[in-house]
């Protein structure tokens, strides 16, 4: 009799418990969609203490390399759940100089005014420069010929599908998502971008001039070791230190002219660039496969990222597609900047030199 009563009670209350849990999760996501709540969440959860023992060895391994792939259709077979480097994929410089540059040299986009850090070249959690949130219009020809160290042409949208079909040796009609070309003429090698991730698309980065290095961290590893990644439009982590994050499993991909690195969504990565002329084309792949990869990696992260994109597009629609910097208020990014980035600066993150971990050739 007692066993029957217990079973009956479980059957009665189980649906209520499940509905309450689901309701809590939904409410949690909805509330965190609002930037003010998100800001308080960051402030409450941020932490700048090491998440790995200081004497633990680094766990940097090199990305898988493929040497025989030279077309987009061939590359598709290798686009899975891990980063991979396609060596000598394409003569990018020749295609840029003979096709892309003549086509687009008069196209105008906005470049970002920057200031180099005197303290050091940066690390996985802190780039070696500060974006001043000021932008100035420049044509591709001006960017190419001025070779300025005073601004950073990042997240440029100068090219289209026709150009990327040329670069990737893809069939006519192949469609790609928003591109974000980066062109720099830095007078020193430095970390250009702290660890971040796209939540919904996979990426192919084509190195055209100079060298770049990516340090990748898997979402599940960051969670497991307490670095607390967050699903905002550009991704980010809010705990841990730059001297210990590479003590968890880390994949490094160093790419030189003609190389391409592929990585799936939600793979957090920091990027460093060699000094001198450096050109990279970051091409995003938004399709059913990328969406399924995001879902497999973390359904909750995907849901939260989509909600935040929807909120941004309704209340603070960007002036152009994709992630970009400017003087206007940027929901989630500005909260991250004020509560995490500045907090880390005040705790010495800017002084830590982590460039050696990237292994750039001229280091």
C-alpha positions in Angstrom: 0.0 0.0 0.0 2.8 2.4 1.0 4.7 1.6 -2.2 1.6 2.3 -4.3 1.1 5.7 -2.5 4.7 6.6 -3.2 4.4 5.7 -6.9 1.2 7.7 -7.2 2.8 10.8 -5.5 5.8 10.6 -8.0 3.5 10.4 -10.9 1.5 13.3 -9.6 4.3 15.7 -8.9 6.8 14.7 -11.6 5.1 16.7 -14.4 5.0 19.7 -12.1 8.7 19.4 -11.2 9.6 19.0 -14.9 7.5 22.0 -15.9 8.9 24.1 -13.2 12.5 23.3 -14.2 11.7 24.0 -17.8 10.0 27.2 -16.8 13.0 28.3 -14.7 15.3 27.7 -17.6 13.1 29.6 -20.0 12.8 32.5 -17.6 16.6 32.4 -17.0 17.3 32.8 -20.7 14.7 35.5 -21.2 15.9 37.6 -18.3 19.5 37.3 -19.4 18.5 38.6 -22.8 18.1 42.0 -21.3 21.5 43.8 -21.2 21.0 45.2 -17.7 20.4 41.8 -16.2 23.3 40.4 -18.3 25.5 43.1 -16.8 24.7 42.1 -13.3 25.2 38.5 -14.2 28.7 39.3 -15.4 29.6 41.4 -12.3 28.4 38.6 -10.0 30.2 35.7 -11.8 33.5 37.3 -13.0 36.7 36.0 -11.4 40.4 36.6 -12.0 41.9 33.7 -10.1 43.8 30.9 -11.8 41.7 27.9 -12.8 44.7 25.6 -13.2 47.8 25.1 -11.0 50.5 27.6 -12.0 53.0 24.7 -12.3 50.8 22.7 -14.6 52.3 22.2 -18.1 50.8 23.8 -21.2 48.6 21.5 -23.3 49.1 23.0 -26.7 48.9 20.6 -29.6 49.0 21.4 -33.3 45.9 21.3 -35.5 45.4 18.5 -38.0 47.0 19.3 -41.4 45.7 18.4 -44.8 48.0 18.9 -47.8 46.0 17.7 -50.9 42.8 19.8 -50.7 42.6 22.8 -53.1 38.9 23.3 -53.8 35.9 24.2 -51.6 34.0 21.0 -52.6 37.0 18.9 -51.5 37.3 20.8 -48.2 33.7 20.1 -47.3 34.5 16.5 -46.5 36.9 17.6 -43.7 34.6 20.2 -42.1 33.7 18.4 -38.9 33.8 19.1 -35.2 37.5 20.0 -34.9 39.8 22.7 -36.4 41.8 21.6 -39.4 44.4 23.4 -41.5 44.5 23.1 -45.3 48.1 23.7 -46.3 48.9 25.4 -49.6 45.2 25.5 -50.4 45.4 28.5 -52.8 47.7 31.2 -54.2 45.8 33.8 -52.3 48.2 36.8 -53.0 48.0 36.2 -56.8 44.2 36.0 -56.8 43.9 39.1 -54.6 46.3 41.2 -56.7 44.9 40.1 -60.1 41.2 39.7 -59.4 39.9 41.0 -56.0 41.9 44.2 -55.7 41.1 45.6 -59.2 37.5 44.8 -58.6 37.2 46.4 -55.1 39.9 49.0 -54.7 37.4 51.9 -54.8 35.0 50.3 -52.3 34.7 52.2 -49.0 34.4 50.7 -45.5 35.2 52.0 -42.0 38.5 51.2 -40.2 39.1 51.4 -36.5 41.4 53.8 -34.8 43.7 51.8 -32.4 46.3 52.3 -29.8 49.1 49.8 -29.1 49.7 48.7 -25.6 53.0 49.7 -24.2 52.9 47.0 -21.6 53.1 44.1 -24.1 51.8 42.3 -27.2 48.8 40.8 -25.5 47.6 37.3 -24.6 44.6 35.0 -25.0 42.4 37.2 -22.8 43.7 40.6 -23.7 44.7 41.9 -27.2 47.9 43.9 -27.7 46.0 47.0 -28.7 42.9 49.0 -27.7 40.1 49.7 -30.1 39.3 53.4 -29.5 35.6 53.0 -30.8 36.4 55.6 -33.5 36.0 54.7 -37.1 37.1 56.5 -40.3 36.1 55.7 -43.9 38.8 54.3 -46.2 38.8 52.7 -49.6 40.6 49.4 -50.1 43.2 51.3 -52.2 43.9 53.7 -49.3 44.2 50.9 -46.8 46.6 49.1 -49.1 48.8 52.0 -50.0 48.9 54.0 -46.7 50.2 51.0 -44.7 49.1 52.8 -41.5 49.7 51.6 -38.0 47.2 54.1 -36.6 44.1 52.2 -37.6 43.1 48.5 -37.9 41.0 47.6 -41.0 39.0 44.8 -39.2 35.6 43.3 -39.9 35.7 44.8 -43.4 32.9 44.0 -45.8 34.6 44.9 -49.1 34.0 41.6 -50.9 31.1 39.4 -51.8 30.3 35.8 -52.8 31.9 36.2 -56.3 35.2 37.1 -54.6 35.1 34.3 -52.2 34.3 31.8 -54.9 37.6 32.9 -56.5 39.6 32.6 -53.3 38.2 29.3 -52.2 38.1 27.7 -55.7 34.3 27.2 -55.2 31.7 26.6 -57.8 29.7 29.6 -59.1 26.7 30.2 -57.0 28.2 29.1 -53.8 26.9 31.3 -51.0 28.7 32.3 -47.8 27.6 34.3 -44.8 28.9 37.7 -43.7 32.7 38.0 -44.3 35.1 39.9 -42.0 38.3 40.6 -43.8 41.3 41.9 -41.7 44.2 43.9 -43.2 47.0 45.2 -41.0 50.4 46.8 -41.2 51.5 46.5 -37.5 55.0 47.5 -36.6 55.2 44.5 -34.3 53.6 41.1 -33.9 50.8 41.1 -31.4 47.6 39.4 -30.4 44.8 41.0 -32.4 41.8 39.4 -30.9 41.1 37.9 -27.4 39.4 34.6 -27.1 35.9 34.6 -28.6 33.6 32.4 -30.7 30.8 32.6 -33.2 27.8 30.7 -31.8 26.0 29.9 -35.1 28.4 29.6 -38.0 31.5 27.7 -38.9 34.5 29.6 -40.4 37.2 29.3 -43.0 40.1 31.8 -42.6 42.3 32.3 -45.6 45.8 33.7 -45.0 46.9 35.9 -47.9 50.0 37.8 -46.6 52.0 37.4 -43.4 51.2 34.8 -40.8 48.6 34.3 -38.2 48.1 31.9 -35.3 44.9 30.7 -33.7 44.7 29.2 -30.2 41.5 27.2 -30.0 39.7 26.0 -26.8 36.7 23.7 -27.0 33.5 24.9 -25.3 33.2 21.8 -23.1 36.9 22.1 -21.9 36.4 25.8 -20.9 33.2 24.8 -19.0 34.9 21.8 -17.3 37.8 23.8 -16.0 35.8 26.8 -14.8 36.6 29.5 -17.4 32.9 30.1 -17.8 32.3 30.8 -21.5 29.3 33.0 -22.2 27.0 32.9 -25.3 26.9 36.4 -26.5 27.1 37.6 -30.1 30.9 37.5 -30.2 31.5 34.9 -27.4 33.8 35.4 -24.4 34.9 34.0 -21.1 34.5 35.6 -17.7 36.7 33.6 -15.4 40.3 32.5 -15.2 43.7 34.0 -16.1 45.7 34.3 -19.4 48.7 32.4 -17.9 46.6 29.3 -17.1 44.0 29.0 -19.9 46.5 27.2 -22.2 47.0 24.6 -19.5 43.7 23.1 -20.5 43.6 21.3 -23.9 44.5 23.9 -26.5 44.8 23.5 -30.3 47.1 25.8 -32.2 46.8 26.5 -35.9 49.6 28.6 -37.5 48.7 29.7 -41.1 51.0 31.2 -43.7 50.2 32.7 -47.1 48.0 30.3 -49.1 46.9 28.3 -46.0 43.3 28.0 -44.8 42.1 27.1 -41.3 38.6 25.7 -40.8 36.9 25.6 -37.4 33.3 24.8 -36.3 30.9 27.1 -34.4 31.5 27.6 -30.6 35.2 26.8 -30.9 36.7 29.7 -28.8 39.8 31.2 -30.3 42.3 34.0 -29.9 44.3 35.3 -32.8 47.8 36.8 -33.2 49.2 38.4 -36.3 52.8 38.8 -37.5 54.1 42.3 -38.1 54.1 44.0 -41.5 51.5 43.5 -44.2 49.1 40.9 -43.0 45.8 40.0 -44.7 43.3 37.4 -43.7 39.8 36.7 -45.1 37.4 35.1 -42.6 34.5 33.5 -44.5 31.6 32.1 -42.6 29.5 29.1 -43.5 25.9 29.4 -42.3 23.9 26.3 -43.2 22.1 23.3 -41.7 25.4 21.6 -40.9 26.7 24.6 -38.9 23.4 24.9 -37.1 23.4 21.2 -36.2 27.1 21.5 -35.0 26.0 24.4 -32.7 23.1 22.3 -31.4 25.3 19.3 -30.7 27.9 21.4 -28.9 25.4 23.2 -26.7 21.6 23.7 -27.3 21.4 26.2 -24.4 24.3 28.3 -25.8 22.6 28.3 -29.2 19.3 29.3 -27.8 20.8 32.1 -25.7 22.8 33.4 -28.7 19.8 33.5 -30.9 17.7 35.4 -28.3 20.4 38.0 -28.0 20.7 38.5 -31.7 17.0 38.9 -31.9 17.1 41.5 -29.1 19.9 43.4 -30.7 18.2 43.5 -34.1 15.0 44.7 -32.7 16.3 47.4 -30.3 19.8 48.2 -31.5 20.0 47.1 -35.1 23.6 47.4 -36.4 24.4 49.7 -39.3 25.9 46.8 -41.2 25.6 43.0 -41.0 27.9 41.0 -38.8 29.9 42.0 -35.8 31.7 45.4 -36.0 33.0 48.1 -33.8 31.9 51.8 -33.7 30.9 54.6 -31.4 27.3 53.5 -31.0 26.1 51.5 -28.1 26.5 47.7 -28.7 24.3 45.5 -26.4 26.2 42.7 -24.6 29.6 43.8 -26.0 29.5 47.1 -24.0 28.4 45.2 -20.9 31.3 42.8 -21.4 33.7 45.6 -22.0 32.7 47.5 -18.8 32.4 44.5 -16.4 35.0 42.0 -17.8 37.5 43.7 -20.1 38.1 46.7 -17.8 38.1 44.5 -14.7 40.8 42.4 -16.2 42.9 45.4 -17.2 42.7 46.6 -13.6 44.0 43.1 -12.5 47.1 43.1 -14.6 46.0 41.1 -17.6 47.3 43.7 -20.0 50.8 43.2 -18.6 51.0 39.5 -19.2 52.9 38.6 -22.4 51.3 35.5 -24.0 52.5 36.0 -27.5 55.0 33.1 -27.3 52.2 30.6 -27.0 51.0 31.5 -30.5 54.3 30.4 -32.0 54.4 32.9 -34.8 57.4 32.4 -37.2 59.1 35.8 -36.4 58.8 35.4 -32.7 
